[in-house]
Amino acid sequence: MKNLFLVVLCALVMALLTSNVQEINAQTPPPITCDAQRLASCAGTILFGTRPAFNSTCCKGLRQQEPCFCQFKNNPTYGQFITSPNAQIFPSACNVTIPTNC
C-alpha cells in the first residue's frame, strides 16, 4: 500500500512538472523580426531632433526593434540614422540603448 502511494505521488509530481514546462513553452514570445520600416515614425527625430513621447509609435517601435540595432547600425542604408547626432535623443526619450560596440 505504501509503495502504491509513492508511485501515485511520483506520477502526480511528474504530471505537474510536465504541465508547467508546457505552460512556460507556450508563453515564450515569438522571435523578433528585424524590420527597419517599423522605425519610419521616428523620422521627425532623426531629421529635426524632435523628442518623441515615451508612448509614441516611434518609441514603441524602437523598443520592439532594440535587439536589431546592431544589424541596423552595420547596414549601409540604415547605419547613418542609428549613429546620427539626433538619434542620441532616443535613449532618454524611449528608454532604449543604442549599442556602441557592434
N, CA and C atoms as an extended XYZ file, in Angstrom:
306
Properties=species:S:1:pos:R:3:atomname:S:1:resname:S:1:resid:I:1 pbc="F F F"
N         0.825       -1.192        0.000 N   MET     1
C         0.000        0.000        0.000 CA  MET     1
C         0.873        1.262        0.000 C   MET     1
N         1.950        1.215        0.790 N   LYS     2
C         2.853        2.351        0.860 CA  LYS     2
C         3.534        2.577       -0.498 C   LYS     2
N         3.910        1.482       -1.176 N   ASN     3
C         4.541        1.589       -2.493 CA  ASN     3
C         3.582        2.177       -3.518 C   ASN     3
N         2.325        1.792       -3.460 N   LEU     4
C         1.321        2.321       -4.380 CA  LEU     4
C         1.159        3.824       -4.175 C   LEU     4
N         1.151        4.259       -2.932 N   PHE     5
C         1.037        5.683       -2.611 CA  PHE     5
C         2.218        6.453       -3.207 C   PHE     5
N         3.436        5.921       -3.067 N   LEU     6
C         4.625        6.586       -3.602 CA  LEU     6
C         4.593        6.650       -5.129 C   LEU     6
N         4.121        5.589       -5.763 N   VAL     7
C         4.023        5.571       -7.221 CA  VAL     7
C         3.032        6.628       -7.697 C   VAL     7
N         1.883        6.705       -7.043 N   VAL     8
C         0.866        7.696       -7.408 CA  VAL     8
C         1.393        9.107       -7.155 C   VAL     8
N         2.072        9.308       -6.040 N   LEU     9
C         2.630       10.615       -5.708 CA  LEU     9
C         3.665       11.033       -6.761 C   LEU     9
N         4.544       10.118       -7.141 N   CYS    10
C         5.549       10.415       -8.173 CA  CYS    10
C         4.883       10.750       -9.508 C   CYS    10
N         3.849       10.018       -9.855 N   ALA    11
C         3.134       10.277      -11.106 CA  ALA    11
C         2.508       11.668      -11.096 C   ALA    11
N         1.932       12.066       -9.967 N   LEU    12
C         1.334       13.402       -9.862 CA  LEU    12
C         2.392       14.494       -9.979 C   LEU    12
N         3.516       14.296       -9.311 N   VAL    13
C         4.594       15.286       -9.376 CA  VAL    13
C         5.097       15.419      -10.814 C   VAL    13
N         5.297       14.317      -11.491 N   MET    14
C         5.751       14.354      -12.887 CA  MET    14
C         4.723       15.051      -13.783 C   MET    14
N         3.457       14.784      -13.542 N   ALA    15
C         2.405       15.423      -14.338 CA  ALA    15
C         2.413       16.930      -14.123 C   ALA    15
N         2.587       17.359      -12.883 N   LEU    16
C         2.632       18.795      -12.592 CA  LEU    16
C         3.854       19.444      -13.233 C   LEU    16
N         4.997       18.802      -13.127 N   LEU    17
C         6.205       19.358      -13.729 CA  LEU    17
C         6.074       19.467      -15.241 C   LEU    17
N         5.524       18.471      -15.865 N   THR    18
C         5.336       18.480      -17.315 CA  THR    18
C         4.376       19.581      -17.735 C   THR    18
N         3.304       19.764      -16.997 N   SER    19
C         2.337       20.805      -17.362 CA  SER    19
C         2.943       22.186      -17.200 C   SER    19
N         3.790       22.402      -16.190 N   ASN    20
C         4.439       23.701      -16.012 CA  ASN    20
C         5.398       23.994      -17.153 C   ASN    20
N         6.131       22.992      -17.620 N   VAL    21
C         7.047       23.187      -18.744 CA  VAL    21
C         6.265       23.556      -19.994 C   VAL    21
N         5.139       22.917      -20.220 N   GLN    22
C         4.325       23.236      -21.387 CA  GLN    22
C         3.795       24.657      -21.297 C   GLN    22
N         3.403       25.099      -20.096 N   GLU    23
C         2.929       26.475      -19.930 CA  GLU    23
C         4.046       27.460      -20.217 C   GLU    23
N         5.251       27.174      -19.735 N   ILE    24
C         6.382       28.064      -19.966 CA  ILE    24
C         6.679       28.141      -21.459 C   ILE    24
N         6.691       26.998      -22.139 N   ASN    25
C         6.942       26.992      -23.580 CA  ASN    25
C         5.856       27.736      -24.339 C   ASN    25
N         4.620       27.638      -23.885 N   ALA    26
C         3.517       28.319      -24.562 CA  ALA    26
C         3.619       29.831      -24.403 C   ALA    26
N         4.298       30.310      -23.346 N   GLN    27
C         4.392       31.740      -23.084 CA  GLN    27
C         5.631       32.378      -23.708 C   GLN    27
N         6.474       31.605      -24.362 N   THR    28
C         7.662       32.145      -24.995 CA  THR    28
C         7.248       33.036      -26.163 C   THR    28
N         7.699       34.294      -26.155 N   PRO    29
C         7.299       35.195      -27.243 CA  PRO    29
C         7.930       34.769      -28.565 C   PRO    29
N         7.301       35.144      -29.657 N   PRO    30
C         7.867       34.801      -30.965 CA  PRO    30
C         9.179       35.553      -31.172 C   PRO    30
N        10.060       35.047      -32.014 N   PRO    31
C        11.325       35.740      -32.256 CA  PRO    31
C        11.082       37.093      -32.921 C   PRO    31
N        11.986       38.011      -32.669 N   ILE    32
C        11.895       39.358      -33.239 CA  ILE    32
C        12.262       39.305      -34.723 C   ILE    32
N        11.452       39.947      -35.535 N   THR    33
C        11.765       40.110      -36.953 CA  THR    33
C        12.278       41.527      -37.138 C   THR    33
N        13.514       41.649      -37.557 N   CYS    34
C        14.097       42.972      -37.748 CA  CYS    34
C        13.473       43.622      -38.980 C   CYS    34
N        12.852       44.770      -38.760 N   ASP    35
C        12.148       45.470      -39.832 CA  ASP    35
C        12.346       46.969      -39.645 C   ASP    35
N        13.248       47.530      -40.400 N   ALA    36
C        13.558       48.953      -40.277 CA  ALA    36
C        12.363       49.837      -40.596 C   ALA    36
N        11.413       49.348      -41.364 N   GLN    37
C        10.219       50.136      -41.688 CA  GLN    37
C         9.418       50.478      -40.434 C   GLN    37
N         9.552       49.670      -39.395 N   ARG    38
C         8.831       49.951      -38.145 CA  ARG    38
C         9.383       51.181      -37.434 C   ARG    38
N        10.495       51.682      -37.913 N   LEU    39
C        11.097       52.868      -37.313 CA  LEU    39
C        10.820       54.131      -38.123 C   LEU    39
N        10.005       54.015      -39.162 N   ALA    40
C         9.702       55.167      -40.022 CA  ALA    40
C         9.067       56.307      -39.236 C   ALA    40
N         8.327       55.976      -38.191 N   SER    41
C         7.670       57.022      -37.397 CA  SER    41
C         8.674       57.851      -36.591 C   SER    41
N         9.928       57.446      -36.586 N   CYS    42
C        10.970       58.193      -35.869 CA  CYS    42
C        11.681       59.201      -36.773 C   CYS    42
N        11.214       59.360      -37.998 N   ALA    43
C        11.881       60.246      -38.956 CA  ALA    43
C        11.970       61.680      -38.444 C   ALA    43
N        10.936       62.146      -37.752 N   GLY    44
C        10.953       63.515      -37.227 CA  GLY    44
C        12.108       63.749      -36.267 C   GLY    44
N        12.401       62.765      -35.461 N   THR    45
C        13.516       62.886      -34.519 CA  THR    45
C        14.839       62.888      -35.268 C   THR    45
N        14.988       61.960      -36.202 N   ILE    46
C        16.243       61.856      -36.951 CA  ILE    46
C        16.491       63.119      -37.778 C   ILE    46
N        15.455       63.629      -38.440 N   LEU    47
C        15.629       64.780      -39.329 CA  LEU    47
C        15.662       66.116      -38.601 C   LEU    47
N        14.793       66.279      -37.590 N   PHE    48
C        14.628       67.596      -36.972 CA  PHE    48
C        14.982       67.653      -35.491 C   PHE    48
N        15.274       66.515      -34.886 N   GLY    49
C        15.637       66.495      -33.473 CA  GLY    49
C        14.462       66.639      -32.528 C   GLY    49
N        13.249       66.386      -33.005 N   THR    50
C        12.074       66.472      -32.130 CA  THR    50
C        12.042       65.265      -31.198 C   THR    50
N        11.744       65.520      -29.949 N   ARG    51
C        11.742       64.464      -28.930 CA  ARG    51
C        10.422       63.697      -28.989 C   ARG    51
N        10.474       62.366      -29.203 N   PRO    52
C         9.234       61.584      -29.232 CA  PRO    52
C         8.721       61.320      -27.816 C   PRO    52
N         7.417       61.182      -27.684 N   ALA    53
C         6.824       60.818      -26.392 CA  ALA    53
C         7.118       59.348      -26.113 C   ALA    53
N         7.239       58.998      -24.837 N   PHE    54
C         7.578       57.626      -24.447 CA  PHE    54
C         6.599       56.607      -25.020 C   PHE    54
N         5.317       56.956      -25.068 N   ASN    55
C         4.302       56.007      -25.553 CA  ASN    55
C         3.976       56.202      -27.037 C   ASN    55
N         4.817       56.933      -27.752 N   SER    56
C         4.585       57.176      -29.183 CA  SER    56
C         4.865       55.919      -30.001 C   SER    56
N         4.382       55.938      -31.231 N   THR    57
C         4.644       54.832      -32.156 CA  THR    57
C         6.143       54.685      -32.379 C   THR    57
N         6.842       55.795      -32.422 N   CYS    58
C         8.292       55.770      -32.605 CA  CYS    58
C         8.965       54.992      -31.475 C   CYS    58
N         8.689       55.371      -30.241 N   CYS    59
C         9.332       54.706      -29.099 CA  CYS    59
C         8.915       53.244      -28.983 C   CYS    59
N         7.659       52.965      -29.245 N   LYS    60
C         7.213       51.564      -29.197 CA  LYS    60
C         7.960       50.738      -30.236 C   LYS    60
N         8.120       51.294      -31.436 N   GLY    61
C         8.856       50.598      -32.487 CA  GLY    61
C        10.321       50.404      -32.127 C   GLY    61
N        10.920       51.435      -31.526 N   LEU    62
C        12.319       51.327      -31.110 CA  LEU    62
C        12.501       50.241      -30.057 C   LEU    62
N        11.616       50.219      -29.069 N   ARG    63
C        11.742       49.196      -28.017 CA  ARG    63
C        11.555       47.796      -28.597 C   ARG    63
N        10.655       47.663      -29.549 N   GLN    64
C        10.421       46.358      -30.168 CA  GLN    64
C        11.618       45.936      -31.022 C   GLN    64
N        12.230       46.872      -31.694 N   GLN    65
C        13.330       46.571      -32.602 CA  GLN    65
C        14.707       46.705      -31.945 C   GLN    65
N        14.757       46.989      -30.662 N   GLU    66
C        16.040       47.191      -29.973 CA  GLU    66
C        17.030       46.039      -30.182 C   GLU    66
N        16.591       44.773      -30.171 N   PRO    67
C        17.558       43.689      -30.422 CA  PRO    67
C        18.180       43.750      -31.823 C   PRO    67
N        17.616       44.549      -32.701 N   CYS    68
C        18.090       44.634      -34.090 CA  CYS    68
C        19.020       45.823      -34.327 C   CYS    68
N        19.273       46.643      -33.314 N   PHE    69
C        20.032       47.876      -33.521 CA  PHE    69
C        21.405       47.623      -34.139 C   PHE    69
N        22.104       46.578      -33.709 N   CYS    70
C        23.426       46.307      -34.297 CA  CYS    70
C        23.295       45.961      -35.773 C   CYS    70
N        22.284       45.198      -36.104 N   GLN    71
C        22.065       44.846      -37.507 CA  GLN    71
C        21.795       46.111      -38.326 C   GLN    71
N        20.957       47.000      -37.792 N   PHE    72
C        20.668       48.252      -38.492 CA  PHE    72
C        21.924       49.122      -38.575 C   PHE    72
N        22.655       49.178      -37.462 N   LYS    73
C        23.842       50.028      -37.390 CA  LYS    73
C        24.900       49.599      -38.407 C   LYS    73
N        25.012       48.306      -38.642 N   ASN    74
C        26.009       47.787      -39.582 CA  ASN    74
C        25.523       47.774      -41.028 C   ASN    74
N        24.283       48.167      -41.246 N   ASN    75
C        23.719       48.209      -42.590 CA  ASN    75
C        24.041       49.571      -43.204 C   ASN    75
N        24.635       49.610      -44.404 N   PRO    76
C        24.999       50.895      -45.006 CA  PRO    76
C        23.814       51.839      -45.210 C   PRO    76
N        22.633       51.290      -45.414 N   THR    77
C        21.454       52.125      -45.637 CA  THR    77
C        20.938       52.733      -44.342 C   THR    77
N        20.899       51.959      -43.264 N   TYR    78
C        20.277       52.407      -42.018 CA  TYR    78
C        21.267       52.876      -40.959 C   TYR    78
N        22.523       52.502      -41.102 N   GLY    79
C        23.516       52.828      -40.082 CA  GLY    79
C        23.644       54.310      -39.801 C   GLY    79
N        23.535       55.125      -40.847 N   GLN    80
C        23.672       56.572      -40.672 CA  GLN    80
C        22.578       57.152      -39.775 C   GLN    80
N        21.422       56.519      -39.754 N   PHE    81
C        20.334       57.019      -38.919 CA  PHE    81
C        20.533       56.633      -37.454 C   PHE    81
N        21.031       55.424      -37.223 N   ILE    82
C        21.262       54.955      -35.851 CA  ILE    82
C        22.393       55.742      -35.197 C   ILE    82
N        23.371       56.159      -35.996 N   THR    83
C        24.534       56.859      -35.443 CA  THR    83
C        24.449       58.380      -35.565 C   THR    83
N        23.357       58.897      -36.093 N   SER    84
C        23.246       60.353      -36.256 CA  SER    84
C        23.184       61.036      -34.893 C   SER    84
N        23.629       62.283      -34.818 N   PRO    85
C        23.569       63.004      -33.543 CA  PRO    85
C        22.150       63.076      -32.967 C   PRO    85
N        21.146       63.223      -33.815 N   ASN    86
C        19.769       63.305      -33.317 CA  ASN    86
C        19.284       61.986      -32.715 C   ASN    86
N        19.887       60.872      -33.105 N   ALA    87
C        19.490       59.575      -32.548 CA  ALA    87
C        19.842       59.473      -31.067 C   ALA    87
N        20.693       60.378      -30.587 N   GLN    88
C        21.060       60.355      -29.168 CA  GLN    88
C        19.891       60.763      -28.270 C   GLN    88
N        18.819       61.246      -28.867 N   ILE    89
C        17.600       61.586      -28.120 CA  ILE    89
C        16.881       60.313      -27.677 C   ILE    89
N        16.991       59.240      -28.460 N   PHE    90
C        16.208       58.028      -28.215 CA  PHE    90
C        16.452       57.351      -26.866 C   PHE    90
N        17.697       57.213      -26.404 N   PRO    91
C        17.874       56.502      -25.134 CA  PRO    91
C        17.082       57.100      -23.973 C   PRO    91
N        17.114       58.407      -23.823 N   SER    92
C        16.387       59.005      -22.700 CA  SER    92
C        14.891       59.116      -22.974 C   SER    92
N        14.512       59.386      -24.210 N   ALA    93
C        13.091       59.564      -24.532 CA  ALA    93
C        12.331       58.246      -24.550 C   ALA    93
N        12.980       57.187      -25.027 N   CYS    94
C        12.275       55.919      -25.263 CA  CYS    94
C        12.763       54.776      -24.379 C   CYS    94
N        13.741       55.041      -23.544 N   ASN    95
C        14.303       54.011      -22.663 CA  ASN    95
C        14.865       52.837      -23.472 C   ASN    95
N        15.708       53.161      -24.442 N   VAL    96
C        16.400       52.145      -25.237 CA  VAL    96
C        17.901       52.423      -25.152 C   VAL    96
N        18.681       51.437      -25.512 N   THR    97
C        20.128       51.589      -25.528 CA  THR    97
C        20.621       51.422      -26.956 C   THR    97
N        21.345       52.414      -27.419 N   ILE    98
C        21.955       52.310      -28.737 CA  ILE    98
C        23.360       51.757      -28.513 C   ILE    98
N        23.632       50.566      -29.023 N   PRO    99
C        24.926       49.931      -28.751 CA  PRO    99
C        26.077       50.676      -29.415 C   PRO    99
N        27.205       50.648      -28.747 N   THR   100
C        28.393       51.294      -29.297 CA  THR   100
C        29.405       50.277      -29.810 C   THR   100
N        29.232       49.024      -29.455 N   ASN   101
C        30.232       48.005      -29.816 CA  ASN   101
C        29.623       46.877      -30.649 C   ASN   101
N        29.205       47.192      -31.869 N   CYS   102
C        28.727       46.115      -32.750 CA  CYS   102
C        29.560       46.087      -34.006 C   CYS   102
